[in-house]
Amino acid sequence: MKRRQVLDRLAIAATTSTILVACDQTNNSPNVQANDLPNIKWRMVTSWPKSLDTIYGGAQTVCDRISAMTGGRFTIEPYAAGEIVPGLEVLDAVQNGTVECGHTASYYYVGKNPALAFGCSLPFGLTAQQQNAWYYHGGGLQTMHELYSAFNVINFPAGNTGTQMGGWFKKEVTSLQDLKGLKMRIPGLGGKVMSRLGVNVQVLPGGEIYLALERGAIDAAEWVGPYDDQKLGLNKAASYYYYPGWWEPGPTLEVQVNKSQWDKLPIEYQEIFKTAAMEANLNMLSKYDALNREALKSLVDSGTKLKAYPPEVLQAAQKASFDYYQEEAGKSPAFKKIFDQWNQFRIEVSEWNKINELSFASFVNK
């Protein structure tokens, strides 16, 4: 063997040895070792019964994906409504540190601050895709983070049902007059608008709706849409099923996290958490669209009377909605700040949707 060949091989061997030593040192470095990330266990309360697998499934998706992406080092156990706290007390539990996080709808808590409704849905507001556009690229997430800072909470979109149905009624609604004195389960700003139309508004968690409707404690109720409504058995308690759910054209569900606990997480876990929430947001909306088409057909085939709201009701509700927004903006600087930004986005994105999506849908659905 020639001397040059020997030298070349010795050089390669030395280089290889150096690389292997460097890799070994890198793998043992405490600064990059994935195994040095801490083991963390959290609890997540929700506003949903486990029987509603799609909406409760949003919480489950977040928890499952976080565990999978951290190799089981960061785990969160979800709990159904009532297992730790009632379904409408999720924000309180997260804010107070009773649990680290919760999955809920922000509009359940408008009694604390009406502006919280923007995090979920407003009557005659944004569709699901428009809501996502506002959250992720229209300043919505930053706006809601600022609002929630007063509660020591940080929120992330983690589900959307799409445009909801308009609720179940024991009697047919043929005019605005038929709403007067009606006892209806409807939360959020939709409830406030219905109240202006003469409805006696009730707020109940999902697990209590069927019995209240079936026993006559309420005359009407809205929940989500065909798939979940059928699971709750609402079609067995009322015959008339109305559309559209003008008060929830694209309701975002969210994960609320105690800010003090959030700040303690390694940055890697924070990024994984945000990614898991975004996956849940997309997955839930897609799943509902797939399931609702079959469930609606099943409901109609079994005797449900599908009805559109009379134009008179929709027109009165739309006017009452924007009258309410203007009144709240006049009373609350926080509400006005968000409403002005949100409303400008709504107007502009609606103009775009008229050109693309609405024109297409109107043509193919003639």
N, C-alpha and C positions, 0 to 999 in steps of 0.2 A: 504493500500500500504506500502510495506516495505521501511524502511529508505534508504537502498542502491539504490532502484529503483528511489526514489525521487531525490537523489543526482546525479544519472546518467543522469536523464532527465534535471536537472538544468544545468549540465555540457554541454550537447548537445545544449541546448538553448543558453547558453552563447557563445559557439563556433560559432554557426550559426550567432548570432548577430554580433560577431566580424568580421566574413567573409563578411557579408552584408555591414557593415560600411566601411571595407577596400575596397570592390568593389565600393562602392559609392564614396569614396575618389579617387580611381583610375580613375573612369569615369569622375570625375570633374578635374582631373589633367591636367593642360595646356600643359604638356610635351608629353602626349600620345593621346590627344583628336584629332580625325581625323577632327572634325569640325573647328579646329584652322588652318588648311591648307588654304592658301589664295585663293581668287577668282582671276583668271588670264584669260585674253582674248588676244589671239594672232591672227595674220593673216598669211596665207600661200599662197604665189603666186606659180604658176605652169607653166610648159612649154607646157601644153596640153589644147586642147579645151574640153569642157564638153561632146561633142558628142562622144568622145572616152572613153566610160564608163569604160573600163578595165584599161587603163593606167592612166586616171584621177582618176579612182577608187582607185588606190594606195594611192593617197593623201587623198581621202575621208576616206579610211579605217583608216589611222593614226589619223585623226581628230576625227572620230566617236569613236574609241576605247579609245582614251585619255579621251574624255568626259565621256564615260560610266564608265571607271575605276576610275575616280575621282569624280563620282557623280555629274558631271556638274560643278565642281569648276574650272577646267582647260579646257577651250574651245579654239579651233582654227578654224577659218573660212577659207576654201580654196577658191581660186579665179582662174579662168581659165586664160590662156594666153591672154594678152591684156587688162584684166579688171583693173589691176593696173600697170603692166609693161609688155612689150613684152615678148614672150615666151623664147627668147634667152638672156634675161637680168636678170634671176632669181638670179644668183650668185651676181651680182652687187647690186641688191636690198637688199639681205640678208647681204652682207658685209657692205653696207653703213647704215644699220639700218632702211631702208625705211619700211621693214617688219621684223618680227622676224624669219621667216623661209620660206623655199621654197621646192618644189618637182620638180626635174629636172634630167638631165643626165650630169654627170661631163664632158663628152667629148665635150660638146658644148663649153667649155671654154679653149680648148687646146691653143688658141691664147694667153692666159694669162700665161699658163705653160703647155707644152706638157705632163708632167707627170700626169696631171689631168685625162688623158684618162684611167689610170690604175683603177680608181674608177668605171668605167663603163664597157668598153670592148676594147680589142685590136684585130686587124686582126690576125687570126689564133692563137688566145689566148685560154682562158678558157671557158668551157661550163658553163651553169648556176650553176650546182652543184659544179663544180670545183671552180667557182668564190666564191660561198658561203663558201666552204672549206677554200679558201685562206683568205677571209674576217674574218671569225669567228675563225679559228683555225690555220691559216698559217701566222699570223702577218699582214694581209692586213689592218685591221681596224686601228690598231695603226699607220701603215705607212701612211695611208691617213689622219689620224688626224694630224700627224706631218706636212704633206704637206699643209693642209688647215689652219694650225695655222697662216700662213703668210697672210691669208685673213680674220682673225678674225672670222673663221667659223669652226664648228664641223659638221661632216656628219655621217649619218647612212643609211645602205642599207634599201630600202623600196620599193622593186619591182624588178622583172626580167621578161623579155618577153620570155626567152628561145632562142634557136638559131633562128635567123631571116631569112626571105626570102631574095633573092638576088636582088630584085627590079623589077620595071616595065619598059619595053622598047617599044618604038614605032616601032622599027625595030629589026629583029632577029640578035643576036650576034653569029657569027659562028667562029670568030677568034679574035686574039688580035688586029688586024688591024681595026676591026669594032668599037673599043673603041676610036680610034684617033679622037679628035675634038668633041666628044660627050658631050653635055651639060647635066650634071646629078646632081640632088640633092642628096648629101651624105655628112654628117658631120664627125667630129672627125678625127682620124687617118686613118680610111677607106677612107676618102676624100683625104688625103695626098697621100695614096698609089695609088688611082685611078688617081690622078693627074700625078703621075710618069708613069702611063700607057698611058698617053695622053689624059685623060678625062678633060674637062673643068668643074671644080667642082663648085657647087652652094650650099649654106647653107640656107635653108628656114625652118621656123617653120611648124608644121604639118598642120595648118589651111590654109596655102597658097600653098600647094603642088598641089592639084588637078587643080586649075586654071592655074598654071604655066605649068603643063603638058598638059592640055587640049588645051591651047592657043598656044602651041609651044614655050614658053619661055625656056623650057627645053625639052630634048629628052628622058630623063629617070629619074626615082626617086626611092629611097628606103624609106620605112617607118618602118614597124614592121613585120607584117605577115598577113595571110589571113583575120582574123577577123577584125582588125583595117583598113587594106588596103581597104577592101570592104566597110567599113563604110565611108571612105573618098571618095569612088567612083573612085579609081585609075584604076580599071578595065574598066571603061568607057572611060578613056583617053589614055590607052595603052593596047595592046593585049598580049604582051609577058611577062611572069612572070618567073623570073629566081631563081634558088636555087643552092647552099646554100648561105646564107648571111655570107660569110667568114670573113667579117669585124666585125660581131657582133655575135659570137658563144654563148654568154651568158651575155648580157648587163644588168648590175645592174643599176637601177634607185635609187635615193637617196633623203633623206631629208637633206637639208642644214640648219643649225641653226646658227644664230648670236651668237658667243661665249660669248659676254658680257651678252646677255639676258639669255643664257643657264646657266651661272654661278649664275644667280640670282634665278634660280628655286630651290625649296626645293628638297632634294635628292629623296623624294618619287615621285615627278613629273618627275624627270629625269629618274628614273627607269621605270616608267610607259610609258614614251615617247619611251624609247629604246625597250620595249616590244611591243608596238603598231607598231613600225617600222618593227620589225622582223616579226610580224604577216602579215603585208602588203607585205613583201618580199616573204613569202611563199605562201600567198593567190593569188597574181597576177600570179606567175609562174604556179600554179595549174590551175587557171582559163583559162589562155591562151592555155594550152595544151588541155583542154576540148573543148574550143570554136573553135580553129583553125582547128581541124579535120573536123568539119561540114562546116566551111566557105570555106575551100579549095575545097571540093567536090562541093559546090554551084558555086564557080568561074569557075571550069573546066566544069561543066554542062552547064554554060551560055556562053561558048565560049572562055574562057581564055586559051592561049596556054602555058602550063607548060613546061619549058625548064631547063636543067642542064647547068651550065657554062662549056664551052669546057675546057678540061684538060690544054690546052695551057694557058688559061686565069688564071686558078687557080695556076698553077706553077709559072707564071710570077708575080702574085700578092703576093704569099708567099715569093718569093725571094725579091721583092721590100719592103715587110713589114719588114723583118729582116735586110735588108740593112739600112732601115730608123732607126730602133731601135739602131743599132750600131753607126750610125752617130750622133743621138741625145745623146747617152751615151757618145760619145767623146766630145760633146759640153757642156753638162749639168751634173754637179755632182749630182744634185737632181734626174734627170732622170736615170742616171746610177745606183744610189743607189737602187732605186725601181726596175728597170729592172733586175738587177742581182739577187735580192731576188725573184722577181716574176717569172723570167725565170727558176730558179732552181726548184721552186715549180711546175711550169708548166711541166717540164721534168719528175719529179718524179711522179706527180699525173697521168700523161698520161701513164706512164709505168704500173701503177696499173690498170688504166681503160682498157688498152689493154687486161689484164688478165681477168677481171671480166665483165664489162659492154659491151665493144666492141665485145668481143668474143661471148657473148650471143646474142646481137643484130644482128651480122652478120649471126649467125646460123638461128634464127627465121625469119629473113627477106630475106632469099634466094628466 
